[in-house]
Amino acid sequence: MKKLFISACLLFGIQAFSQTTQFNDTTKVETLDEVLLKAVRVEATSPVTHSNVSKEEIEERNLGQDLPILLNYLPAVVTTSDAGAGVGYTGIRVRGSDASRVSITINGIPYNDAESQGTFWVNLPDFASSVESLQLQRGVGTSSNGSGAFGASINILSDAVSEEASAQVSNSYGSFETWKHTAKFSTGLLKDNFEFSGRLSKITSDGYVDRATSDLKSYFLQGVYKTKNTQIKALTFGGKEITYQSWYGVDATTLENDRTYNLAGIQFDSEGNFEGFYNNQVDDYSQDHFQVLASYKFNNLWSANISLNYTHGRGYFEEYIDEWYEQNVNFSGNANLSFYGIDPVEIGGETIETSDLIRRRWLNNNFYAVNADVNYKNNHLDILGGLFYSYYGGDHFGEVIWARFAGDSDLGDRYYNGNGDKNEFTSFVKATYKVNNEWSFFADFQGRFVSYRASGLTSDVIPLNEKRTYNFFNPKAGVSFQLDTSNSFYASYGRAHREPRRSDFEQGVFTAEKLDDYELGWRFLSEKIQLNSNVYFMDYKDQLVLTGALDDVGAPIRATSGKSYRLGLEVDATVAISNKWSVRPNIAVSTNKNVDFITSKDGELINLGNTNISFSPTLIAGNILEFRPSENFQIALLSKYVGEQYMGNIDSEASILDAYFLNDFSVNYTLKNVSFLDSIVLSGLVNNIFNTEYVSNGYFYTYDDDFSNPGTITTIEGAGYYPQSGINFMAGVTLNF
């Protein structure tokens, strides 16, 4: 019965973000903003599997949750939230690949952290309010700079030029004391050439998980000079986030009895009696971006772009290290004074070697990038060539800001200090040749050259001195065939390489990954139906799969799996049932395997044969059933099913995350021409309307027990879970001037 109910909802529910909300007119003239993104985006008829999301689609549910949560209903997408309610640290996976393997660009500039390769949306709170459009490309895609896309790429265009002056004030409130305040403005075009616009936002939330609070502030400012053939944008955007740490998760017993429990900051007295939680166990980080984007159309055939970027990030994790807990539960050396370079303390003839203390682990980094390309386009040939260069410099250091027994240490003393420097140079050329109205061919050649040096001490106070150089050649090719006005087909091949990141170096992993991606698709378009379907085969060598375990700052640990693959089918559709009702289902079915996976168990290396790749569900499906009784009124039922998945690569029953099925309900009503306002928009969102208890993410670990029974090694397995909120709501009011 449950399966029947799920199937019915997926068939008759949902308007999940698909290839595009409205059927595309491919004959339209390109705007200068579109010219800017030609290096990273593809057209509707290209042989690349993709989905487009418009500003209007994002606005309908933009009430405070992070951008990944707003993209949850795209095909093959799984999202999660550490705090359990979509505010704070959030994550996205596409085709089983985590955010460090999803290449993100903002205005053509890489957003993934150059060193960790991660994407931290929490550093750009409410950036969704400044997104003009975005494109999700699944598979290798066509991104031309930044780390290679191993699951997908998301290419974001920030706010476009507004012809008319406007102002907007948005406020929303929801469960867990979640507040969002946003103010935007645009001068419109002044003297037909200049526009200035901006946004200020503040989001606060207590979170679903205990003490998983978020205090987020962000800004976006833009100045534009525009003529018929020229557009120059100077923009700056950034954010400041303070979030209470909530990446510890809970074990299975706690999940059953106290889903919202949060271990972070726990405190005990010297006898092991619980005393409470440290109130400033936070992640405190700021990030600022500065971009200059220039586009010029020489004539109807030639255009060029140049982009400059500077990003500065700085902040820290602040942690209370409880001496009793570390010595008696964690069995770690984190409470040892020697770990921090502090000499033992003599008190009353007793030598003190451990202590309660508070530490901060800092990051301070700078990222510079320049990107330039030239485009030639006529009726048959569209060719684009470009160059990209970036430099990243990052400092990692730790300090003790308080200790019960501080010895002769001084405030500001660093107990570890490490550095990372990364240079990247990329050159590419890509071309689409339209033979006739039926056939077109695509080719893309990229050379990517990376030099990375990691030096100094890690946060575990272990020396790390490595310098590696990686040279990659990434060819791509595809063909599109338009059978008739309704049916088109495409086939493509793409290769991608990806270098290890700093945390991989710390694990002794230096081998780059390689991916060969094969895609075959069919698109159908009629007056009332748009259907997109594709099959893919992603063949990996030395894929860095998530082991399931976490490091000491909650980041996933990876290991080389040797040979592995992903094989899948994806289908999404838009069906106009009537002029008021529409339905848009999507489904992704896949098999994701490590080939001849070798692991250590009970002190021996064993070959497990083919095993499931971690965090890769076999079935992901989504829908939105939408009803528009009038132009100003919209109601939608959004549904999402994520199948069972393993958190490790050894097919252990202890590592299974159960399947879950969610339903959200949204409503939007617009009042137009009200007094001195252009409009008032009333929005509501009820998430998880059936109050499903579910877990969207977790971790899995093993360790060898060689002490319980001397002479015998027994592999012990353990798991942690990140519970997500039950039913919760958001409601908002937007005033448009």
HELIX and SHEET records of a PDB file:
HELIX    1   1 LYS A    2  PHE A   12  1                                  11    
HELIX    2   2 LEU A   32  LEU A   36  1                                   5    
HELIX    3   3 LYS A   55  GLU A   59  1                                   5    
HELIX    4   4 LEU A   67  LEU A   70  1                                   4    
HELIX    5   5 ALA A   99  ARG A  101  5                                   3    
HELIX    6   6 TRP A  121  ASN A  123  5                                   3    
HELIX    7   7 PHE A  127  SER A  130  5                                   4    
HELIX    8   8 ALA A  252  ASN A  257  1                                   6    
HELIX    9   9 GLU A  323  TYR A  325  1                                   3    
HELIX   10  10 GLU A  326  ASN A  330  3                                   5    
HELIX   11  11 LEU A  337  TYR A  340  5                                   4    
HELIX   12  12 ARG A  502  GLU A  506  1                                   5    
HELIX   13  13 GLU A  653  SER A  655  5                                   3    
SHEET    1   A 5 HIS A  50  SER A  54  0                                        
SHEET    2   A 5 VAL A 131  ARG A 138 -1                                        
SHEET    3   A 5 ALA A 152  SER A 158 -1                                        
SHEET    4   A 5 VAL A 102  ILE A 106  1                                        
SHEET    5   A 5 ILE A 109  PRO A 110 -1                                        
SHEET    1   B 2 VAL A  77  SER A  81  0                                        
SHEET    2   B 2 THR A  90  VAL A  94 -1                                        
SHEET    1   C24 THR A 611  ASN A 612  0                                        
SHEET    2   C24 ASN A 586  VAL A 595 -1                                        
SHEET    3   C24 LYS A 563  ALA A 576 -1                                        
SHEET    4   C24 ILE A 529  LYS A 541 -1                                        
SHEET    5   C24 GLU A 513  LEU A 525 -1                                        
SHEET    6   C24 ASN A 487  ARG A 498 -1                                        
SHEET    7   C24 GLU A 466  GLN A 482 -1                                        
SHEET    8   C24 TRP A 439  GLY A 456 -1                                        
SHEET    9   C24 ARG A 414  LYS A 434 -1                                        
SHEET   10   C24 LEU A 381  ALA A 403 -1                                        
SHEET   11   C24 LEU A 357  LYS A 377 -1                                        
SHEET   12   C24 TRP A 302  ILE A 321 -1                                        
SHEET   13   C24 VAL A 282  LYS A 297 -1                                        
SHEET   14   C24 THR A 230  TYR A 244 -1                                        
SHEET   15   C24 SER A 214  LYS A 226 -1                                        
SHEET   16   C24 PHE A 194  SER A 205 -1                                        
SHEET   17   C24 THR A 178  SER A 186 -1                                        
SHEET   18   C24 SER A 166  GLY A 174 -1                                        
SHEET   19   C24 ASN A 728  ASN A 736 -1                                        
SHEET   20   C24 SER A 679  ASN A 687 -1                                        
SHEET   21   C24 TYR A 660  LYS A 672 -1                                        
SHEET   22   C24 PHE A 633  VAL A 642 -1                                        
SHEET   23   C24 LEU A 619  SER A 630 -1                                        
SHEET   24   C24 TRP A 581  VAL A 583 -1                                        
SHEET    1   D 2 ILE A 266  PHE A 268  0                                        
SHEET    2   D 2 PHE A 274  PHE A 277 -1                                        
SHEET    1   E 2 VAL A 345  ILE A 347  0                                        
SHEET    2   E 2 GLU A 350  ILE A 352 -1                                        
SHEET    1   F 2 LEU A 544  LEU A 550  0                                        
SHEET    2   F 2 PRO A 556  THR A 560 -1                                        
SHEET    1   G 2 ILE A 598  LYS A 601  0                                        
SHEET    2   G 2 GLU A 604  ASN A 607 -1                                        
SHEET    1   H 2 GLN A 645  TYR A 646  0                                        
SHEET    2   H 2 ILE A 656  LEU A 657 -1                                        
SHEET    1   I 2 VAL A 695  ASP A 705  0                                        
SHEET    2   I 2 THR A 714  PRO A 723 -1                                        
END                                                                             
